Amino acid sequence: MKHIKAHNVGFLAEKWNVKPIAEFAQQHQVGKGNTTISTENGTTRVTFHETVVVAFNDKKIVLDSGGWLSTTTKTRMNQASNQFDLGYQVFQQRGEWFVFYKTQTVKFKDGMVLPR
């Protein structure tokens, strides 16, 4: 397992041994099981089961678990980030979800918006 240096991701990443996005996602592309990718009016949506877990356009990225804080939901979010070069990483520590994006780590919240 590779560890990202603290100066790249902030003090929390080193403390929690955050993995690089590509390694964390386990695959380079969004999984096919129960997952669809669609684009309409400039917004791409990654839907897992019936929940749009990632929606993005040229201005923002929206993350939403739909209340399903599962390993697979996290994996789909990270796979989308990797496949579409969105630059965020969702990870879990001690039962809580966090997002690393642009040198900052913040607590995950359904419907959270990451500016591009």
Backbone torsions as a table, in degrees:
resi	resn	phi	psi	omega
1	MET	NA	128.5	175.9
2	LYS	-85.8	145.8	175.8
3	HIS	-114.7	139.5	177.4
4	ILE	-84.2	136.9	179.6
5	LYS	-68.1	148.7	-175.5
6	ALA	-59.6	-33.8	-178.4
7	HIS	-69.0	-14.9	177.5
8	ASN	-88.1	-30.6	-172.8
9	VAL	-130.5	3.3	179.2
10	GLY	92.1	171.6	-172.8
11	PHE	-65.7	-31.0	-177.4
12	LEU	-68.8	-36.3	-178.1
13	ALA	-62.1	-44.4	179.5
14	GLU	-67.0	-41.4	-179.9
15	LYS	-60.0	-38.1	-175.5
16	TRP	-101.7	5.1	177.3
17	ASN	54.8	51.7	-179.5
18	VAL	-64.9	133.8	179.1
19	LYS	-85.3	153.9	174.3
20	PRO	-60.5	150.6	-174.9
21	ILE	-53.2	-49.6	-176.1
22	ALA	-61.6	-39.5	179.4
23	GLU	-70.6	-42.5	-177.5
24	PHE	-64.9	-36.1	-176.1
25	ALA	-70.4	-18.9	177.3
26	GLN	73.9	-26.5	177.5
27	GLN	-139.4	159.4	-179.5
28	HIS	-87.3	-16.0	-179.7
29	GLN	-128.0	157.1	-179.5
30	VAL	-60.0	133.7	179.9
31	GLY	-61.0	154.2	-176.0
32	LYS	-90.5	-25.2	-176.7
33	GLY	-64.3	117.3	177.3
34	ASN	57.5	24.3	-175.4
35	THR	-128.0	135.9	175.0
36	THR	-129.9	152.2	175.7
37	ILE	-123.3	128.8	179.4
38	SER	-138.8	152.9	176.5
39	THR	-130.7	130.4	178.6
40	GLU	-147.0	132.2	179.0
41	ASN	52.5	38.5	176.4
42	GLY	81.5	1.4	178.2
43	THR	-112.0	127.1	176.6
44	THR	-97.7	135.8	-179.5
45	ARG	-123.9	132.2	172.5
46	VAL	-106.9	115.7	-176.4
47	THR	-110.4	125.3	176.4
48	PHE	-112.3	120.8	-168.5
49	HIS	56.7	-115.6	-179.4
50	GLU	-112.5	12.5	-176.6
51	THR	-108.9	128.3	172.6
52	VAL	-77.4	100.5	-175.7
53	VAL	-82.6	-26.4	176.4
54	VAL	-140.3	130.8	172.1
55	ALA	-133.7	134.5	-179.0
56	PHE	-150.0	153.8	172.2
57	ASN	-141.3	-162.5	-176.8
58	ASP	-76.1	-6.5	-177.8
59	LYS	-111.4	-27.6	-174.8
60	LYS	-156.1	162.9	173.7
61	ILE	-124.7	132.5	177.7
62	VAL	-117.1	129.0	178.3
63	LEU	-112.9	135.8	-178.2
64	ASP	-153.8	121.7	179.2
65	SER	-85.5	-13.2	-175.1
66	GLY	66.4	18.7	-177.8
67	GLY	88.8	-3.4	-179.6
68	TRP	-96.5	82.3	-178.6
69	LEU	-82.9	65.0	-176.8
70	SER	-105.2	163.4	176.0
71	THR	-59.8	-40.6	-178.1
72	THR	-68.1	-38.1	177.0
73	THR	-61.4	-46.2	177.3
74	LYS	-59.7	-43.9	179.9
75	THR	-61.3	-44.7	179.2
76	ARG	-61.6	-41.2	178.2
77	MET	-61.7	-45.4	-178.9
78	ASN	-70.3	-35.5	175.9
79	GLN	-63.6	-41.1	177.5
80	ALA	-62.4	-43.1	178.6
81	SER	-59.5	-42.7	-179.7
82	ASN	-69.4	-48.9	-176.1
83	GLN	-63.2	-38.8	-175.5
84	PHE	-104.4	10.6	177.0
85	ASP	52.8	53.1	-176.8
86	LEU	-89.3	-20.2	170.9
87	GLY	83.7	10.9	176.9
88	TYR	-110.5	166.5	175.0
89	GLN	-142.6	129.9	175.9
90	VAL	-101.9	130.6	178.7
91	PHE	-143.6	165.2	-177.4
92	GLN	-120.7	139.2	175.5
93	GLN	-140.3	123.4	179.4
94	ARG	51.8	41.7	176.1
95	GLY	82.9	-3.9	179.0
96	GLU	-109.2	145.3	178.6
97	TRP	-94.0	143.8	177.7
98	PHE	-136.2	159.5	176.3
99	VAL	-126.2	129.7	172.8
100	PHE	-103.2	126.5	-178.4
101	TYR	-155.3	127.8	178.0
102	LYS	49.1	56.5	176.1
103	THR	69.6	8.4	-179.6
104	GLN	-125.1	145.5	173.6
105	THR	-112.8	126.3	179.4
106	VAL	-131.0	157.0	177.9
107	LYS	-68.8	135.8	178.9
108	PHE	-68.6	141.1	175.6
109	LYS	-142.6	132.3	178.0
110	ASP	-56.8	133.5	-179.5
111	GLY	83.4	7.1	-177.9
112	MET	-63.5	144.9	-177.9
113	VAL	-113.3	128.2	174.6
114	LEU	-109.3	116.9	179.2
115	PRO	-70.2	143.0	179.7
116	ARG	-96.6	NA	NA
